[in-house]
Amino acid sequence: MRLGSDNTGPALPQVMEALARANEGHATPYGADALTDAARDKVREVFAAPDAAVEFVATGTAANVLALATLTQPWQTIFCTPRAHILVDECHAPEFYTGGARLTLTGHEDKMTADDLAAAISTLPRRDVHTSEPGTVALTQVTEMGQLYTLDELRSITDVAHAHGLSVHLDGARFANACAALGCTPAQMSHEAGIDAVSFGASKNGCLNVEAVVMFDPAKAWELERRRKRGGHLVSKGRFLAAQMLGYLENDVWLTSAQRANANAARLVAGLRALPGCTFTAEPQANMIFARLPRATHQRLHAGGAVYGLYEGPLEGGDPDEPLLMRCVCDWSLTDEQIDDFLALVKG
């Protein structure tokens, strides 16, 4: 009953098998090997973007900040929501890697609209040498609260951004879950929707430690390479990052594992809906759920060994009927039995 994060689950068998194959013999270091070339080509194929620049890193933070640094000058601002991952979970890494670009909060909670962006751009101070300049829009898909941007919403935001000369970056730590939920292709949710760069996450969906930075403008390739090296994220045995990505992408493993994770969440949501005392902060859309249960129910869950995020508290003491917010994230490896055990504890 481990529902704390999709980071906590095991790696996919296909990924482990690909790593074992990559461990045979020797290969040129620093990404100058055949596996890395093949993995780059596979990412381009999946995104239907044959000219895209593709580089692999070991963390989502690295993917996000290297993409943003490549798109943003130090004197510019990055528009993001008040709950954006780059704001609340990355210890000012965007500011560090961009050399000082600021973050301008846009929209409400975890999503922004095209109108929100237009208003934020219009309310910037006068644009001269003394002030910040608009630079990049940063979106998170799936959002930090488990919500999705529709393809139309993405296009409306990118239209506003491009009309003002801004680039758009998509933090896709749960990119696969979003594609599975929307029933769309990676191309439709990225460059066809006007996105300029994607952090294509894999670690949360069954890899060990690999993410891809995908730049749809090939003119950015060299700068991205230089920034990756200068930032300390050029891995010497790069073939092991590439092998994970190949095992993840071949035969659509990336999509089927995300579909399983989303289906697990749907099973959990259906069970919670049938029980009294549960309310959702927003309609669950992918594999992340935010809901409130009475304190007494949380106590029962914890006593029974359930693991999940408790965002309000304390757990002990207080009114047993007071609703407390929890976050549950389902990964591909959860079984129906584990979810049903969790629901049985909720039911009591």
DAMO-V894258 format. One record per residue. N is the residue number from 1. RES is the residue in three letters. OMEGA is omega in whole degrees, -180 to 180 (NA if undefined). BURIAL is b if it has 9 or more other C-alpha atoms within 8 Angstrom, else e. D_CENTER is the distance of its C-alpha to the mean C-alpha in Angstrom with 1 decimal. Layout:
BEGIN
N/RES/OMEGA/BURIAL/D_CENTER  N/RES/OMEGA/BURIAL/D_CENTER
END
This chain:
BEGIN
1/MET/-179/b/22.7  2/ARG/-177/e/19.7  3/LEU/-177/b/17.1  4/GLY/-178/b/15.7  5/SER/173/b/12.3  6/ASP/171/b/11.1  7/ASN/-170/e/11.3  8/THR/-174/e/15.0  9/GLY/180/b/15.9  10/PRO/174/e/17.9  11/ALA/178/b/17.1  12/LEU/177/b/18.1  13/PRO/-179/e/21.8  14/GLN/178/b/21.3  15/VAL/180/b/19.2  16/MET/177/b/21.9  17/GLU/179/b/24.6  18/ALA/177/b/23.2  19/LEU/179/b/23.2  20/ALA/178/e/26.7  21/ARG/-179/e/27.9  22/ALA/-176/b/26.4  23/ASN/179/e/28.4  24/GLU/176/e/31.7  25/GLY/-175/e/33.7  26/HIS/177/e/32.7  27/ALA/177/e/30.5  28/THR/-176/e/30.3  29/PRO/172/b/27.9  30/TYR/174/b/25.3  31/GLY/180/b/23.7  32/ALA/-176/e/27.1  33/ASP/-176/b/27.4  34/ALA/180/e/27.6  35/LEU/179/b/24.6  36/THR/176/b/22.3  37/ASP/-179/b/24.1  38/ALA/-180/b/23.6  39/ALA/176/b/19.9  40/ARG/-180/b/19.5  41/ASP/180/b/21.7  42/LYS/176/b/19.8  43/VAL/179/b/16.5  44/ARG/178/b/18.8  45/GLU/-178/b/20.4  46/VAL/-180/b/17.3  47/PHE/-177/b/16.3  48/ALA/-177/e/20.1  49/ALA/-172/b/20.1  50/PRO/-178/e/22.9  51/ASP/-175/e/23.2  52/ALA/170/b/19.6  53/ALA/-177/b/19.2  54/VAL/176/b/17.0  55/GLU/-177/b/16.6  56/PHE/176/b/15.2  57/VAL/-172/b/14.2  58/ALA/-177/b/13.8  59/THR/177/b/11.0  60/GLY/177/b/7.6  61/THR/179/b/9.9  62/ALA/-180/b/12.3  63/ALA/-178/b/10.3  64/ASN/-172/b/9.4  65/VAL/176/b/12.9  66/LEU/176/b/14.8  67/ALA/-178/b/13.6  68/LEU/179/b/14.5  69/ALA/178/b/17.7  70/THR/-177/b/18.7  71/LEU/-166/b/18.4  72/THR/175/b/19.9  73/GLN/-177/b/23.3  74/PRO/-177/e/24.1  75/TRP/-180/b/26.1  76/GLN/177/b/23.5  77/THR/177/b/21.1  78/ILE/-180/b/17.5  79/PHE/179/b/17.0  80/CYS/-178/b/14.2  81/THR/179/b/14.3  82/PRO/178/b/15.9  83/ARG/180/b/12.9  84/ALA/179/b/10.3  85/HIS/-179/b/8.3  86/ILE/179/b/10.4  87/LEU/-169/b/13.3  88/VAL/-171/b/13.3  89/ASP/-176/e/11.7  90/GLU/166/b/12.6  91/CYS/179/e/16.4  92/HIS/177/e/17.2  93/ALA/177/b/15.9  94/PRO/179/b/15.3  95/GLU/-179/b/19.0  96/PHE/-175/e/20.1  97/TYR/177/b/18.8  98/THR/-178/b/19.9  99/GLY/174/b/23.2  100/GLY/177/b/23.2  101/ALA/-177/b/21.4  102/ARG/174/b/21.0  103/LEU/177/b/18.4  104/THR/-176/b/19.9  105/LEU/-172/e/18.7  106/THR/179/b/18.6  107/GLY/-175/b/18.6  108/HIS/179/e/18.5  109/GLU/-170/e/16.2  110/ASP/-179/b/12.7  111/LYS/170/b/13.7  112/MET/174/b/16.2  113/THR/176/b/18.7  114/ALA/178/b/20.7  115/ASP/176/e/23.6  116/ASP/-178/b/21.6  117/LEU/180/b/20.7  118/ALA/180/b/24.3  119/ALA/-180/e/25.7  120/ALA/178/b/23.7  121/ILE/-176/e/24.8  122/SER/-177/e/28.4  123/THR/173/e/28.7  124/LEU/176/e/28.0  125/PRO/179/e/31.3  126/ARG/-174/e/33.7  127/ARG/174/b/32.3  128/ASP/-173/e/34.6  129/VAL/-176/e/34.6  130/HIS/-168/e/34.4  131/THR/177/e/31.1  132/SER/-179/b/27.4  133/GLU/177/e/26.5  134/PRO/-176/b/23.7  135/GLY/-171/b/21.2  136/THR/171/b/17.6  137/VAL/-179/b/15.4  138/ALA/179/b/11.7  139/LEU/178/b/9.7  140/THR/-176/b/6.3  141/GLN/0/b/5.8  142/VAL/-177/b/6.0  143/THR/-180/b/7.5  144/GLU/178/b/8.4  145/MET/175/b/11.4  146/GLY/-178/b/10.3  147/GLN/-178/b/11.5  148/LEU/162/b/11.2  149/TYR/172/b/12.6  150/THR/178/e/15.4  151/LEU/178/b/16.4  152/ASP/178/e/19.3  153/GLU/177/b/17.4  154/LEU/-178/b/15.3  155/ARG/-180/b/18.6  156/SER/178/b/20.5  157/ILE/-179/b/18.2  158/THR/177/b/18.3  159/ASP/178/b/22.1  160/VAL/-180/b/22.7  161/ALA/-177/b/20.8  162/HIS/178/b/22.7  163/ALA/178/e/25.9  164/HIS/177/e/25.7  165/GLY/-178/e/24.8  166/LEU/171/b/21.2  167/SER/-180/b/18.4  168/VAL/177/b/14.9  169/HIS/178/b/11.6  170/LEU/174/b/8.4  171/ASP/-176/b/5.2  172/GLY/177/b/3.6  173/ALA/176/b/1.9  174/ARG/-179/b/3.9  175/PHE/-177/b/5.8  176/ALA/179/b/8.8  177/ASN/178/b/9.1  178/ALA/178/b/9.2  179/CYS/-179/b/11.7  180/ALA/-179/b/13.6  181/ALA/-178/b/13.9  182/LEU/-177/e/15.0  183/GLY/-177/e/17.2  184/CYS/177/e/16.4  185/THR/174/e/16.2  186/PRO/179/b/13.5  187/ALA/-179/b/16.3  188/GLN/-177/b/16.7  189/MET/-179/b/13.2  190/SER/-170/b/13.3  191/HIS/177/b/16.7  192/GLU/175/e/18.8  193/ALA/177/b/17.2  194/GLY/178/b/17.9  195/ILE/-178/b/14.7  196/ASP/-179/b/15.9  197/ALA/-179/b/13.1  198/VAL/163/b/9.7  199/SER/-174/b/7.5  200/PHE/-175/b/7.5  201/GLY/177/b/5.9  202/ALA/-175/b/8.8  203/SER/-178/b/9.6  204/LYS/-174/b/8.2  205/ASN/171/b/10.0  206/GLY/173/b/13.3  207/CYS/179/b/13.5  208/LEU/-175/e/15.0  209/ASN/176/b/13.5  210/VAL/173/b/12.5  211/GLU/178/b/10.0  212/ALA/169/b/11.5  213/VAL/-177/b/12.1  214/VAL/177/b/13.6  215/MET/-176/b/16.1  216/PHE/173/b/18.1  217/ASP/-177/b/21.1  218/PRO/178/b/22.8  219/ALA/180/e/24.8  220/LYS/-171/b/21.9  221/ALA/-175/b/21.9  222/TRP/178/e/24.4  223/GLU/178/e/23.1  224/LEU/178/b/19.6  225/GLU/-178/b/21.6  226/ARG/-179/e/23.8  227/ARG/178/b/21.1  228/ARG/179/b/19.3  229/LYS/-177/b/22.8  230/ARG/-179/e/23.8  231/GLY/176/e/20.7  232/GLY/-177/e/21.5  233/HIS/172/b/18.7  234/LEU/-175/b/21.0  235/VAL/-177/e/21.4  236/SER/178/e/25.0  237/LYS/-174/b/24.7  238/GLY/-178/b/22.0  239/ARG/-179/b/23.1  240/PHE/169/b/21.3  241/LEU/-178/b/17.9  242/ALA/-179/b/19.1  243/ALA/177/b/20.6  244/GLN/-178/b/17.4  245/MET/178/b/15.8  246/LEU/178/b/19.1  247/GLY/-179/b/19.4  248/TYR/-173/b/15.9  249/LEU/-176/b/16.7  250/GLU/180/e/20.4  251/ASN/177/e/21.8  252/ASP/178/e/18.5  253/VAL/-180/b/17.5  254/TRP/-177/b/13.7  255/LEU/-178/b/14.6  256/THR/178/e/17.1  257/SER/176/b/15.1  258/ALA/177/b/12.4  259/GLN/178/b/15.5  260/ARG/179/b/17.0  261/ALA/179/b/14.2  262/ASN/179/b/14.4  263/ALA/176/b/18.2  264/ASN/179/b/18.3  265/ALA/179/b/16.7  266/ALA/178/b/19.2  267/ARG/179/b/22.0  268/LEU/-180/b/21.2  269/VAL/-180/b/21.1  270/ALA/179/e/24.3  271/GLY/180/b/26.0  272/LEU/180/b/25.1  273/ARG/-176/b/26.3  274/ALA/-175/e/29.6  275/LEU/179/e/30.2  276/PRO/174/e/31.7  277/GLY/180/e/30.2  278/CYS/174/b/26.5  279/THR/-180/e/24.8  280/PHE/178/b/21.3  281/THR/176/e/19.9  282/ALA/-180/e/18.4  283/GLU/179/e/18.6  284/PRO/-174/b/16.0  285/GLN/-178/b/14.2  286/ALA/-177/b/11.9  287/ASN/-179/b/11.7  288/MET/-173/b/11.5  289/ILE/172/b/14.9  290/PHE/-176/b/16.6  291/ALA/177/b/20.3  292/ARG/175/b/23.6  293/LEU/178/b/26.3  294/PRO/180/b/29.6  295/ARG/-179/b/30.0  296/ALA/178/e/32.4  297/THR/177/b/29.9  298/HIS/179/b/27.4  299/GLN/179/b/30.3  300/ARG/178/b/31.2  301/LEU/-179/b/27.7  302/HIS/179/b/27.6  303/ALA/-180/e/31.1  304/GLY/176/e/30.2  305/GLY/178/e/27.5  306/ALA/179/b/24.4  307/VAL/179/b/21.3  308/TYR/-180/b/18.7  309/GLY/174/b/17.7  310/LEU/-171/b/20.7  311/TYR/176/e/19.9  312/GLU/-177/e/23.6  313/GLY/12/e/26.8  314/PRO/179/e/28.9  315/LEU/-178/e/28.9  316/GLU/179/e/32.7  317/GLY/178/e/35.3  318/GLY/-178/e/35.3  319/ASP/-180/e/35.7  320/PRO/180/e/34.7  321/ASP/-179/e/34.0  322/GLU/180/b/31.6  323/PRO/180/b/28.2  324/LEU/-175/b/25.3  325/LEU/175/b/21.6  326/MET/171/b/19.5  327/ARG/174/b/15.9  328/CYS/178/b/15.7  329/VAL/-179/b/12.8  330/CYS/174/b/14.1  331/ASP/-174/b/13.5  332/TRP/-170/b/15.5  333/SER/-179/e/18.5  334/LEU/178/b/19.7  335/THR/175/e/23.1  336/ASP/-178/e/24.8  337/GLU/179/e/27.2  338/GLN/178/b/24.7  339/ILE/179/b/23.4  340/ASP/176/b/27.0  341/ASP/178/b/28.0  342/PHE/-178/b/25.5  343/LEU/179/b/26.9  344/ALA/177/e/30.4  345/LEU/177/b/29.9  346/VAL/-178/b/28.7  347/LYS/177/e/31.8  348/GLY/NA/e/34.0
END
